């Protein structure tokens, strides 16, 4: 039986408007992303723990929590490389 484990960065509580650096301020809770492609449906499946892999400025007094989530998309959508920058028009 697999147990779901949630981690919370309680040191972030009541830190509104503070900037936190990744990974130094993330208390050992690191971003995790896995990308698969289903050979039968052709869908791309992305699984993440919801922890960002970049610095963040806290907009409220809540600490982030590690919560797994899954997204399925058509293979017609491109997955950007991790080091790509957004293009401004």
C-alpha positions as CSV (number, residue, x, y, z in Angstrom):
1,X,0.0,0.0,0.0
2,X,1.4,3.4,-1.0
3,X,1.0,6.2,1.5
4,X,0.6,9.8,0.4
5,X,3.0,12.0,2.3
6,X,2.6,15.8,2.5
7,X,5.4,18.1,3.4
8,X,4.8,21.7,4.5
9,X,7.4,24.4,4.8
10,X,6.3,25.7,8.1
11,X,9.2,28.1,8.3
12,X,7.4,30.1,5.6
13,X,4.3,30.8,7.8
14,X,3.6,34.5,8.2
15,X,6.3,35.5,5.7
16,X,4.1,37.5,3.4
17,X,6.0,39.6,0.8
18,X,9.3,37.8,1.5
19,X,11.3,36.4,-1.4
20,X,12.4,32.8,-1.1
21,X,15.3,31.3,-3.1
22,X,15.2,27.9,-4.7
23,X,16.5,25.5,-3.4
24,X,18.2,27.2,-0.5
25,X,15.0,28.3,1.3
26,X,12.9,25.3,0.5
27,X,14.0,23.2,3.5
28,X,15.0,20.2,1.4
29,X,11.6,19.9,-0.3
30,X,12.6,19.9,-3.9
31,X,10.6,20.3,-7.1
32,X,9.8,16.9,-8.8
33,X,8.4,16.6,-12.3
34,X,8.1,13.4,-14.4
35,X,6.9,13.4,-18.0
36,X,5.6,10.2,-19.7
37,X,4.0,9.5,-23.0
38,X,1.3,6.8,-23.1
39,X,2.1,4.5,-26.1
40,X,-1.6,3.5,-26.4
41,X,-3.4,6.9,-26.2
42,X,-0.5,9.0,-27.3
43,X,-1.2,11.4,-24.5
44,X,1.6,13.1,-22.6
45,X,1.3,12.7,-18.8
46,X,3.0,15.1,-16.4
47,X,3.3,14.3,-12.7
48,X,4.5,17.0,-10.3
49,X,4.7,17.6,-6.6
50,X,3.6,21.2,-7.0
51,X,6.8,22.7,-5.6
52,X,8.2,25.4,-7.9
53,X,11.8,25.2,-9.1
54,X,12.5,29.0,-9.0
55,X,12.5,31.8,-6.5
56,X,9.1,32.9,-5.2
57,X,7.7,36.0,-3.6
58,X,5.1,35.0,-1.0
59,X,1.7,36.6,-1.8
60,X,0.0,35.4,1.4
61,X,0.9,34.0,4.8
62,X,0.5,30.3,3.7
63,X,3.4,28.0,3.4
64,X,3.6,25.9,0.2
65,X,2.8,22.2,0.6
66,X,4.0,19.3,-1.5
67,X,0.9,17.9,-3.2
68,X,1.1,15.5,-6.1
69,X,-0.9,16.4,-9.2
70,X,-1.3,14.9,-12.8
71,X,-1.9,16.6,-16.1
72,X,-2.7,14.8,-19.4
73,X,-2.3,16.7,-22.7
74,X,-2.3,15.8,-26.3
75,X,1.0,15.1,-27.9
76,X,0.1,17.9,-30.3
77,X,1.2,20.3,-27.5
78,X,5.0,21.0,-27.2
79,X,6.7,20.6,-23.9
80,X,9.1,23.5,-23.5
81,X,12.7,22.8,-22.4
82,X,13.4,23.7,-18.8
83,X,15.8,26.4,-19.8
84,X,13.5,28.2,-22.3
85,X,12.5,31.8,-21.8
86,X,9.1,33.3,-22.6
87,X,9.1,35.3,-25.8
88,X,7.6,38.8,-25.6
89,X,5.6,40.0,-28.6
